[in-house]
Amino acid sequence: MLRVEEITCSYSGMEALQKVSIDVGEDEFVSIIGSNGAGKSSLLKAISGTVKCSAGKIYFLDEDITRMKAHKRTELGIIHVPEGRRIFPSLTVKENLELGGYRARARKSIPKNIEAATALFPVLKARENQVAGTLSGGEQQMLAVGRGIMAMPSLLMLDEPSLGLAPMLADMIFETIKDIRLRLKVSILLVEQRALEALELCERGYILDCGLITMSSEREELMGSPIIQKAYLGET
């Protein structure tokens, strides 16, 4: 489905990504883990089109989208839930969800998709008329993910969904991400600092360090690697 081939991205002359290659298959769950500043968010931004690549290629459904505008990539089904939630704080919960369904394919199914999003996050139904900016941090994260679901994605990219959440809320978000995979049969690309949870959810994973892919493998091999255990899982 998604194929990223040796992309390089730079900010102010500094390379955030250096010849990074990854792929995500249809209905596959792939996680990318790495420390803060490793380039994880830059990779998702490059795929969604909000950051330009200075080298390399990105293919989606066998189409070269490297130079395609971000809104065109959204129409193809690449949906990016960015770090930091980025909800519309002055709009209600329901209005935020409705805006998530602007993609042409999803517009005619907005009521059905709201039902799907609120089934995954019942608190959104209870808060549908509440101004989004007054929600708790965990509820805002649920809203951000729910808004992504509204677009009926083919590829759902989640950037640090546990960021800033209490452990109990983060665990609930991870459980819901697993539920999304089972219910919606969507490909998921997860970027996350909480390595254990990210690896437990995925089928394959990549380790990103200082803009470079340093390791990639099936989940079991990554979790069993002494290097990964020491560097990311807190084991000695």
C-alpha atoms as an extended CHARMM CRD file, in Angstrom:
* protein
*
       236  EXT
         1         1  MET       CA              0.0000000000        0.0000000000        0.0000000000  PROA      1               0.0000000000
         2         2  LEU       CA              2.5980000000        2.5590000000        1.1480000000  PROA      2               0.0000000000
         3         3  ARG       CA              6.2070000000        2.4730000000       -0.0330000000  PROA      3               0.0000000000
         4         4  VAL       CA              8.7490000000        5.0550000000        1.0810000000  PROA      4               0.0000000000
         5         5  GLU       CA             12.0620000000        4.8380000000       -0.7570000000  PROA      5               0.0000000000
         6         6  GLU       CA             15.1820000000        6.5430000000        0.6040000000  PROA      6               0.0000000000
         7         7  ILE       CA             13.6090000000        9.8860000000        1.4080000000  PROA      7               0.0000000000
         8         8  THR       CA             15.6300000000       12.7710000000        2.8020000000  PROA      8               0.0000000000
         9         9  CYS       CA             14.0460000000       15.7960000000        4.4970000000  PROA      9               0.0000000000
        10        10  SER       CA             15.7610000000       18.8830000000        5.8640000000  PROA      10              0.0000000000
        11        11  TYR       CA             14.9090000000       21.8140000000        8.1360000000  PROA      11              0.0000000000
        12        12  SER       CA             17.0500000000       24.9430000000        7.8900000000  PROA      12              0.0000000000
        13        13  GLY       CA             19.8470000000       22.9610000000        6.2920000000  PROA      13              0.0000000000
        14        14  MET       CA             19.7800000000       20.1550000000        8.8700000000  PROA      14              0.0000000000
        15        15  GLU       CA             18.6720000000       16.6980000000        7.7560000000  PROA      15              0.0000000000
        16        16  ALA       CA             15.7350000000       15.3440000000        9.7920000000  PROA      16              0.0000000000
        17        17  LEU       CA             15.5550000000       12.1760000000        7.6880000000  PROA      17              0.0000000000
        18        18  GLN       CA             18.4120000000       10.5330000000        5.8060000000  PROA      18              0.0000000000
        19        19  LYS       CA             17.5370000000        8.0290000000        3.0720000000  PROA      19              0.0000000000
        20        20  VAL       CA             14.6710000000        6.5200000000        5.0830000000  PROA      20              0.0000000000
        21        21  SER       CA             12.7930000000        3.5790000000        3.5770000000  PROA      21              0.0000000000
        22        22  ILE       CA              9.6950000000        1.9060000000        5.0380000000  PROA      22              0.0000000000
        23        23  ASP       CA              6.6130000000        0.1240000000        3.7390000000  PROA      23              0.0000000000
        24        24  VAL       CA              3.1240000000       -0.6220000000        5.0350000000  PROA      24              0.0000000000
        25        25  GLY       CA              1.0090000000       -3.3580000000        3.5020000000  PROA      25              0.0000000000
        26        26  GLU       CA             -2.7620000000       -3.4680000000        3.1370000000  PROA      26              0.0000000000
        27        27  ASP       CA             -4.4810000000       -3.9800000000        6.5270000000  PROA      27              0.0000000000
        28        28  GLU       CA             -1.0650000000       -4.0470000000        8.2280000000  PROA      28              0.0000000000
        29        29  PHE       CA             -0.1020000000       -2.4270000000       11.5230000000  PROA      29              0.0000000000
        30        30  VAL       CA              3.4030000000       -0.9600000000       11.5350000000  PROA      30              0.0000000000
        31        31  SER       CA              5.0390000000        0.9260000000       14.4110000000  PROA      31              0.0000000000
        32        32  ILE       CA              7.9780000000        3.3130000000       14.3340000000  PROA      32              0.0000000000
        33        33  ILE       CA              9.7480000000        3.8720000000       17.6220000000  PROA      33              0.0000000000
        34        34  GLY       CA             12.5890000000        6.1360000000       18.5680000000  PROA      34              0.0000000000
        35        35  SER       CA             13.6480000000        8.7520000000       21.0610000000  PROA      35              0.0000000000
        36        36  ASN       CA             12.5550000000       12.3850000000       21.0320000000  PROA      36              0.0000000000
        37        37  GLY       CA             14.0530000000       14.1480000000       18.0050000000  PROA      37              0.0000000000
        38        38  ALA       CA             14.6980000000       10.9390000000       16.0780000000  PROA      38              0.0000000000
        39        39  GLY       CA             12.6730000000       12.1610000000       13.0810000000  PROA      39              0.0000000000
        40        40  LYS       CA              9.4660000000       10.2070000000       13.6800000000  PROA      40              0.0000000000
        41        41  SER       CA              7.0830000000       13.1420000000       13.2450000000  PROA      41              0.0000000000
        42        42  SER       CA              9.0500000000       14.3680000000       10.2340000000  PROA      42              0.0000000000
        43        43  LEU       CA              8.4990000000       11.0060000000        8.5620000000  PROA      43              0.0000000000
        44        44  LEU       CA              4.7290000000       11.1770000000        8.9820000000  PROA      44              0.0000000000
        45        45  LYS       CA              4.7020000000       14.7770000000        7.7680000000  PROA      45              0.0000000000
        46        46  ALA       CA              6.6660000000       13.7350000000        4.6770000000  PROA      46              0.0000000000
        47        47  ILE       CA              4.1460000000       10.9820000000        3.9430000000  PROA      47              0.0000000000
        48        48  SER       CA              1.1390000000       13.2790000000        4.4580000000  PROA      48              0.0000000000
        49        49  GLY       CA              2.7450000000       16.0170000000        2.3550000000  PROA      49              0.0000000000
        50        50  THR       CA              3.2070000000       18.7630000000        4.9320000000  PROA      50              0.0000000000
        51        51  VAL       CA              7.0010000000       18.4630000000        4.6890000000  PROA      51              0.0000000000
        52        52  LYS       CA              8.8080000000       18.2600000000        1.3480000000  PROA      52              0.0000000000
        53        53  CYS       CA             11.3740000000       15.6110000000        0.5000000000  PROA      53              0.0000000000
        54        54  SER       CA             14.6750000000       16.7640000000       -0.9890000000  PROA      54              0.0000000000
        55        55  ALA       CA             15.3920000000       13.2490000000       -2.2580000000  PROA      55              0.0000000000
        56        56  GLY       CA             13.6990000000        9.8790000000       -2.5390000000  PROA      56              0.0000000000
        57        57  LYS       CA             10.2190000000        8.7220000000       -3.5490000000  PROA      57              0.0000000000
        58        58  ILE       CA              6.9000000000        7.9950000000       -1.8430000000  PROA      58              0.0000000000
        59        59  TYR       CA              4.3710000000        5.6550000000       -3.4490000000  PROA      59              0.0000000000
        60        60  PHE       CA              0.7950000000        5.0040000000       -2.3370000000  PROA      60              0.0000000000
        61        61  LEU       CA             -1.2630000000        2.3200000000       -4.0610000000  PROA      61              0.0000000000
        62        62  ASP       CA              1.5300000000        2.1920000000       -6.6670000000  PROA      62              0.0000000000
        63        63  GLU       CA              1.1280000000        5.9110000000       -7.4660000000  PROA      63              0.0000000000
        64        64  ASP       CA              4.0760000000        8.2780000000       -7.0660000000  PROA      64              0.0000000000
        65        65  ILE       CA              2.8420000000       10.9220000000       -4.6220000000  PROA      65              0.0000000000
        66        66  THR       CA              6.2180000000       12.4840000000       -3.8030000000  PROA      66              0.0000000000
        67        67  ARG       CA              5.2400000000       15.8990000000       -5.2290000000  PROA      67              0.0000000000
        68        68  MET       CA              1.5220000000       15.6190000000       -4.6130000000  PROA      68              0.0000000000
        69        69  LYS       CA             -0.1640000000       18.3190000000       -2.5030000000  PROA      69              0.0000000000
        70        70  ALA       CA             -1.2150000000       17.3220000000        1.0160000000  PROA      70              0.0000000000
        71        71  HSD       CA             -4.9660000000       17.6840000000        0.3730000000  PROA      71              0.0000000000
        72        72  LYS       CA             -4.7030000000       15.3900000000       -2.6390000000  PROA      72              0.0000000000
        73        73  ARG       CA             -3.0430000000       12.7330000000       -0.4800000000  PROA      73              0.0000000000
        74        74  THR       CA             -5.9420000000       13.0300000000        1.9610000000  PROA      74              0.0000000000
        75        75  GLU       CA             -8.3490000000       12.3410000000       -0.8960000000  PROA      75              0.0000000000
        76        76  LEU       CA             -6.4100000000        9.1400000000       -1.6020000000  PROA      76              0.0000000000
        77        77  GLY       CA             -7.0730000000        7.9970000000        1.9710000000  PROA      77              0.0000000000
        78        78  ILE       CA             -3.8710000000        8.9960000000        3.8000000000  PROA      78              0.0000000000
        79        79  ILE       CA             -5.1300000000       10.4220000000        7.1010000000  PROA      79              0.0000000000
        80        80  HSD       CA             -2.6570000000       11.9580000000        9.5500000000  PROA      80              0.0000000000
        81        81  VAL       CA             -3.5750000000       12.4450000000       13.2260000000  PROA      81              0.0000000000
        82        82  PRO       CA             -0.7640000000       14.8080000000       14.2400000000  PROA      82              0.0000000000
        83        83  GLU       CA              1.1200000000       15.1340000000       17.4790000000  PROA      83              0.0000000000
        84        84  GLY       CA             -0.4860000000       17.5480000000       19.9340000000  PROA      84              0.0000000000
        85        85  ARG       CA             -4.1220000000       16.7740000000       18.9750000000  PROA      85              0.0000000000
        86        86  ARG       CA             -4.6820000000       19.9400000000       16.8630000000  PROA      86              0.0000000000
        87        87  ILE       CA             -8.4260000000       20.0140000000       17.3960000000  PROA      87              0.0000000000
        88        88  PHE       CA            -10.5370000000       23.1230000000       16.7190000000  PROA      88              0.0000000000
        89        89  PRO       CA            -10.9770000000       24.3890000000       20.3020000000  PROA      89              0.0000000000
        90        90  SER       CA            -13.7890000000       26.8840000000       19.6290000000  PROA      90              0.0000000000
        91        91  LEU       CA            -15.9940000000       24.3200000000       17.8650000000  PROA      91              0.0000000000
        92        92  THR       CA            -18.0940000000       21.6430000000       19.5170000000  PROA      92              0.0000000000
        93        93  VAL       CA            -17.0860000000       17.9970000000       19.6310000000  PROA      93              0.0000000000
        94        94  LYS       CA            -19.6670000000       17.1450000000       16.9750000000  PROA      94              0.0000000000
        95        95  GLU       CA            -18.4950000000       19.9580000000       14.7020000000  PROA      95              0.0000000000
        96        96  ASN       CA            -14.9030000000       18.7300000000       14.9910000000  PROA      96              0.0000000000
        97        97  LEU       CA            -16.0200000000       15.2470000000       13.9980000000  PROA      97              0.0000000000
        98        98  GLU       CA            -18.0550000000       16.5500000000       11.0740000000  PROA      98              0.0000000000
        99        99  LEU       CA            -15.0290000000       18.4720000000        9.7710000000  PROA      99              0.0000000000
       100       100  GLY       CA            -13.0880000000       15.1990000000        9.7800000000  PROA      100             0.0000000000
       101       101  GLY       CA            -15.5470000000       13.8640000000        7.2130000000  PROA      101             0.0000000000
       102       102  TYR       CA            -14.8050000000       16.4720000000        4.5290000000  PROA      102             0.0000000000
       103       103  ARG       CA            -13.0400000000       13.9320000000        2.2940000000  PROA      103             0.0000000000
       104       104  ALA       CA            -15.3020000000       13.3470000000       -0.7240000000  PROA      104             0.0000000000
       105       105  ARG       CA            -15.6700000000        9.6230000000       -0.0960000000  PROA      105             0.0000000000
       106       106  ALA       CA            -16.6960000000       10.2310000000        3.5240000000  PROA      106             0.0000000000
       107       107  ARG       CA            -19.1130000000       13.1670000000        3.1550000000  PROA      107             0.0000000000
       108       108  LYS       CA            -22.1770000000       11.0910000000        2.3870000000  PROA      108             0.0000000000
       109       109  SER       CA            -21.4880000000        8.8450000000        5.3940000000  PROA      109             0.0000000000
       110       110  ILE       CA            -20.9950000000       11.4980000000        8.1080000000  PROA      110             0.0000000000
       111       111  PRO       CA            -23.8680000000       10.3110000000       10.3770000000  PROA      111             0.0000000000
       112       112  LYS       CA            -22.7510000000        6.6780000000       10.0930000000  PROA      112             0.0000000000
       113       113  ASN       CA            -19.1290000000        7.6070000000       10.7340000000  PROA      113             0.0000000000
       114       114  ILE       CA            -20.0510000000        9.6930000000       13.7890000000  PROA      114             0.0000000000
       115       115  GLU       CA            -21.7440000000        6.5850000000       15.1540000000  PROA      115             0.0000000000
       116       116  ALA       CA            -18.5740000000        4.5870000000       14.5000000000  PROA      116             0.0000000000
       117       117  ALA       CA            -16.3340000000        7.1710000000       16.1620000000  PROA      117             0.0000000000
       118       118  THR       CA            -18.5650000000        7.5520000000       19.2200000000  PROA      118             0.0000000000
       119       119  ALA       CA            -18.9000000000        3.7750000000       19.5530000000  PROA      119             0.0000000000
       120       120  LEU       CA            -15.1210000000        3.6530000000       19.9460000000  PROA      120             0.0000000000
       121       121  PHE       CA            -15.0880000000        6.7010000000       22.2370000000  PROA      121             0.0000000000
       122       122  PRO       CA            -18.4660000000        6.8860000000       24.0460000000  PROA      122             0.0000000000
       123       123  VAL       CA            -17.4040000000       10.0230000000       25.9220000000  PROA      123             0.0000000000
       124       124  LEU       CA            -17.5150000000       11.9130000000       22.6080000000  PROA      124             0.0000000000
       125       125  LYS       CA            -21.2180000000       11.1400000000       22.2970000000  PROA      125             0.0000000000
       126       126  ALA       CA            -21.8250000000       12.3890000000       25.8210000000  PROA      126             0.0000000000
       127       127  ARG       CA            -19.8390000000       15.5660000000       25.0750000000  PROA      127             0.0000000000
       128       128  GLU       CA            -20.9990000000       16.1440000000       21.4780000000  PROA      128             0.0000000000
       129       129  ASN       CA            -22.3620000000       19.6470000000       22.1760000000  PROA      129             0.0000000000
       130       130  GLN       CA            -19.4780000000       20.6720000000       24.4220000000  PROA      130             0.0000000000
       131       131  VAL       CA            -16.8580000000       23.1290000000       23.1510000000  PROA      131             0.0000000000
       132       132  ALA       CA            -13.7970000000       21.0130000000       22.3220000000  PROA      132             0.0000000000
       133       133  GLY       CA            -11.3510000000       23.3410000000       24.0190000000  PROA      133             0.0000000000
       134       134  THR       CA            -12.9540000000       22.5830000000       27.3930000000  PROA      134             0.0000000000
       135       135  LEU       CA            -12.3080000000       18.8290000000       27.1430000000  PROA      135             0.0000000000
       136       136  SER       CA             -9.6010000000       17.1560000000       29.1890000000  PROA      136             0.0000000000
       137       137  GLY       CA             -6.3400000000       16.2290000000       27.4750000000  PROA      137             0.0000000000
       138       138  GLY       CA             -7.3920000000       12.5960000000       27.1580000000  PROA      138             0.0000000000
       139       139  GLU       CA            -10.7690000000       13.5270000000       25.7210000000  PROA      139             0.0000000000
       140       140  GLN       CA             -9.1190000000       15.8490000000       23.2090000000  PROA      140             0.0000000000
       141       141  GLN       CA             -6.8770000000       12.9860000000       22.0790000000  PROA      141             0.0000000000
       142       142  MET       CA             -9.9330000000       10.7720000000       21.6460000000  PROA      142             0.0000000000
       143       143  LEU       CA            -11.5170000000       13.5330000000       19.5800000000  PROA      143             0.0000000000
       144       144  ALA       CA             -8.4180000000       13.8570000000       17.4000000000  PROA      144             0.0000000000
       145       145  VAL       CA             -8.4100000000       10.1080000000       16.6730000000  PROA      145             0.0000000000
       146       146  GLY       CA            -12.1760000000       10.0990000000       16.1750000000  PROA      146             0.0000000000
       147       147  ARG       CA            -11.8630000000       12.9410000000       13.6840000000  PROA      147             0.0000000000
       148       148  GLY       CA             -9.3110000000       10.8630000000       11.7720000000  PROA      148             0.0000000000
       149       149  ILE       CA            -11.7180000000        7.9290000000       11.6320000000  PROA      149             0.0000000000
       150       150  MET       CA            -14.3920000000       10.2290000000       10.1780000000  PROA      150             0.0000000000
       151       151  ALA       CA            -12.3580000000       10.5020000000        6.9630000000  PROA      151             0.0000000000
       152       152  MET       CA            -12.6750000000        6.7290000000        6.2990000000  PROA      152             0.0000000000
       153       153  PRO       CA             -8.9080000000        6.2790000000        5.9380000000  PROA      153             0.0000000000
       154       154  SER       CA             -7.1170000000        3.6470000000        3.9310000000  PROA      154             0.0000000000
       155       155  LEU       CA             -3.9540000000        4.4620000000        5.9050000000  PROA      155             0.0000000000
       156       156  LEU       CA             -4.3270000000        5.9600000000        9.3890000000  PROA      156             0.0000000000
       157       157  MET       CA             -1.1380000000        7.5960000000       10.6780000000  PROA      157             0.0000000000
       158       158  LEU       CA             -1.0200000000        8.2990000000       14.4150000000  PROA      158             0.0000000000
       159       159  ASP       CA              1.6920000000       10.5560000000       15.8160000000  PROA      159             0.0000000000
       160       160  GLU       CA              2.4010000000       10.0710000000       19.5490000000  PROA      160             0.0000000000
       161       161  PRO       CA             -1.2210000000        9.4300000000       20.6380000000  PROA      161             0.0000000000
       162       162  SER       CA             -0.1100000000        8.8570000000       24.2540000000  PROA      162             0.0000000000
       163       163  LEU       CA              1.8010000000       12.1480000000       24.5290000000  PROA      163             0.0000000000
       164       164  GLY       CA              0.9830000000       14.0560000000       27.6950000000  PROA      164             0.0000000000
       165       165  LEU       CA             -1.5840000000       11.5350000000       28.9340000000  PROA      165             0.0000000000
       166       166  ALA       CA             -1.7420000000        9.8580000000       32.3300000000  PROA      166             0.0000000000
       167       167  PRO       CA             -0.7770000000        6.1530000000       32.1410000000  PROA      167             0.0000000000
       168       168  MET       CA             -4.3730000000        4.9370000000       32.5440000000  PROA      168             0.0000000000
       169       169  LEU       CA             -5.6320000000        7.1680000000       29.7250000000  PROA      169             0.0000000000
       170       170  ALA       CA             -2.7090000000        6.2200000000       27.5000000000  PROA      170             0.0000000000
       171       171  ASP       CA             -3.4920000000        2.5390000000       28.0260000000  PROA      171             0.0000000000
       172       172  MET       CA             -7.0980000000        3.1950000000       27.0400000000  PROA      172             0.0000000000
       173       173  ILE       CA             -5.9930000000        4.9650000000       23.8600000000  PROA      173             0.0000000000
       174       174  PHE       CA             -3.7940000000        1.9980000000       22.9170000000  PROA      174             0.0000000000
       175       175  GLU       CA             -6.6550000000       -0.4400000000       23.5240000000  PROA      175             0.0000000000
       176       176  THR       CA             -8.9000000000        1.6510000000       21.2910000000  PROA      176             0.0000000000
       177       177  ILE       CA             -6.2690000000        1.7300000000       18.5460000000  PROA      177             0.0000000000
       178       178  LYS       CA             -6.2840000000       -2.0640000000       18.6510000000  PROA      178             0.0000000000
       179       179  ASP       CA            -10.0830000000       -1.9690000000       18.4240000000  PROA      179             0.0000000000
       180       180  ILE       CA             -9.9210000000        0.3910000000       15.4260000000  PROA      180             0.0000000000
       181       181  ARG       CA             -7.7480000000       -2.1230000000       13.6020000000  PROA      181             0.0000000000
       182       182  LEU       CA            -10.1760000000       -4.9600000000       14.2940000000  PROA      182             0.0000000000
       183       183  ARG       CA            -13.3740000000       -3.0390000000       13.5200000000  PROA      183             0.0000000000
       184       184  LEU       CA            -12.3510000000       -0.9250000000       10.5380000000  PROA      184             0.0000000000
       185       185  LYS       CA             -9.7580000000       -3.1510000000        8.8340000000  PROA      185             0.0000000000
       186       186  VAL       CA             -7.5360000000       -0.1640000000        8.1460000000  PROA      186             0.0000000000
       187       187  SER       CA             -3.7590000000        0.0110000000        7.7060000000  PROA      187             0.0000000000
       188       188  ILE       CA             -2.1360000000        1.8060000000       10.6350000000  PROA      188             0.0000000000
       189       189  LEU       CA              1.2430000000        3.5200000000       10.9000000000  PROA      189             0.0000000000
       190       190  LEU       CA              1.9450000000        4.3950000000       14.5350000000  PROA      190             0.0000000000
       191       191  VAL       CA              4.7290000000        6.6770000000       15.7550000000  PROA      191             0.0000000000
       192       192  GLU       CA              5.2930000000        6.3910000000       19.4800000000  PROA      192             0.0000000000
       193       193  GLN       CA              7.9100000000        6.8810000000       22.2010000000  PROA      193             0.0000000000
       194       194  ARG       CA              6.2710000000        4.2690000000       24.4300000000  PROA      194             0.0000000000
       195       195  ALA       CA              8.0910000000        1.4450000000       22.7250000000  PROA      195             0.0000000000
       196       196  LEU       CA              6.5950000000       -1.5140000000       24.5730000000  PROA      196             0.0000000000
       197       197  GLU       CA              2.9970000000       -0.6190000000       23.7580000000  PROA      197             0.0000000000
       198       198  ALA       CA              3.8740000000        0.3150000000       20.1700000000  PROA      198             0.0000000000
       199       199  LEU       CA              5.6040000000       -3.0150000000       19.5760000000  PROA      199             0.0000000000
       200       200  GLU       CA              2.8740000000       -5.0370000000       21.2800000000  PROA      200             0.0000000000
       201       201  LEU       CA              0.2890000000       -3.5660000000       18.9070000000  PROA      201             0.0000000000
       202       202  CYS       CA              2.1370000000       -3.9170000000       15.6060000000  PROA      202             0.0000000000
       203       203  GLU       CA              3.0220000000       -6.7450000000       13.2560000000  PROA      203             0.0000000000
       204       204  ARG       CA              6.2720000000       -5.1330000000       12.1100000000  PROA      204             0.0000000000
       205       205  GLY       CA              8.3230000000       -2.2600000000       13.3900000000  PROA      205             0.0000000000
       206       206  TYR       CA             11.1220000000        0.1340000000       12.5360000000  PROA      206             0.0000000000
       207       207  ILE       CA             13.6490000000        1.7990000000       14.8180000000  PROA      207             0.0000000000
       208       208  LEU       CA             14.3910000000        5.3990000000       13.8500000000  PROA      208             0.0000000000
       209       209  ASP       CA             17.4400000000        7.0750000000       15.3730000000  PROA      209             0.0000000000
       210       210  CYS       CA             18.8530000000       10.4810000000       14.3940000000  PROA      210             0.0000000000
       211       211  GLY       CA             16.9790000000       10.4150000000       11.1000000000  PROA      211             0.0000000000
       212       212  LEU       CA             18.1350000000        6.9150000000       10.1370000000  PROA      212             0.0000000000
       213       213  ILE       CA             16.3830000000        3.5520000000       10.1560000000  PROA      213             0.0000000000
       214       214  THR       CA             18.7060000000        1.4390000000       12.2940000000  PROA      214             0.0000000000
       215       215  MET       CA             16.6270000000       -1.7320000000       12.5150000000  PROA      215             0.0000000000
       216       216  SER       CA             13.4430000000       -3.2390000000       11.1000000000  PROA      216             0.0000000000
       217       217  SER       CA             11.8340000000       -6.5950000000       11.6970000000  PROA      217             0.0000000000
       218       218  GLU       CA              8.7910000000       -8.5210000000       12.8480000000  PROA      218             0.0000000000
       219       219  ARG       CA              7.4240000000       -7.6360000000       16.2790000000  PROA      219             0.0000000000
       220       220  GLU       CA              8.7300000000      -10.7460000000       18.0540000000  PROA      220             0.0000000000
       221       221  GLU       CA             12.2680000000      -10.2620000000       16.8020000000  PROA      221             0.0000000000
       222       222  LEU       CA             12.3500000000       -6.6110000000       17.8120000000  PROA      222             0.0000000000
       223       223  MET       CA             10.9720000000       -7.3180000000       21.2750000000  PROA      223             0.0000000000
       224       224  GLY       CA             13.4600000000      -10.1330000000       21.7390000000  PROA      224             0.0000000000
       225       225  SER       CA             16.4880000000       -8.0880000000       20.6640000000  PROA      225             0.0000000000
       226       226  PRO       CA             18.8390000000       -7.3360000000       23.6120000000  PROA      226             0.0000000000
       227       227  ILE       CA             19.6770000000       -3.9910000000       21.9830000000  PROA      227             0.0000000000
       228       228  ILE       CA             16.0120000000       -2.9790000000       21.7900000000  PROA      228             0.0000000000
       229       229  GLN       CA             15.3080000000       -4.2600000000       25.3000000000  PROA      229             0.0000000000
       230       230  LYS       CA             18.1250000000       -2.1890000000       26.7560000000  PROA      230             0.0000000000
       231       231  ALA       CA             17.6070000000        0.9820000000       24.7090000000  PROA      231             0.0000000000
       232       232  TYR       CA             13.8140000000        1.1860000000       24.5320000000  PROA      232             0.0000000000
       233       233  LEU       CA             12.1420000000       -1.3120000000       26.8560000000  PROA      233             0.0000000000
       234       234  GLY       CA             14.0010000000       -0.4210000000       30.0390000000  PROA      234             0.0000000000
       235       235  GLU       CA             15.5010000000       -3.8680000000       30.5220000000  PROA      235             0.0000000000
       236       236  THR       CA             19.1150000000       -4.6010000000       31.4540000000  PROA      236             0.0000000000
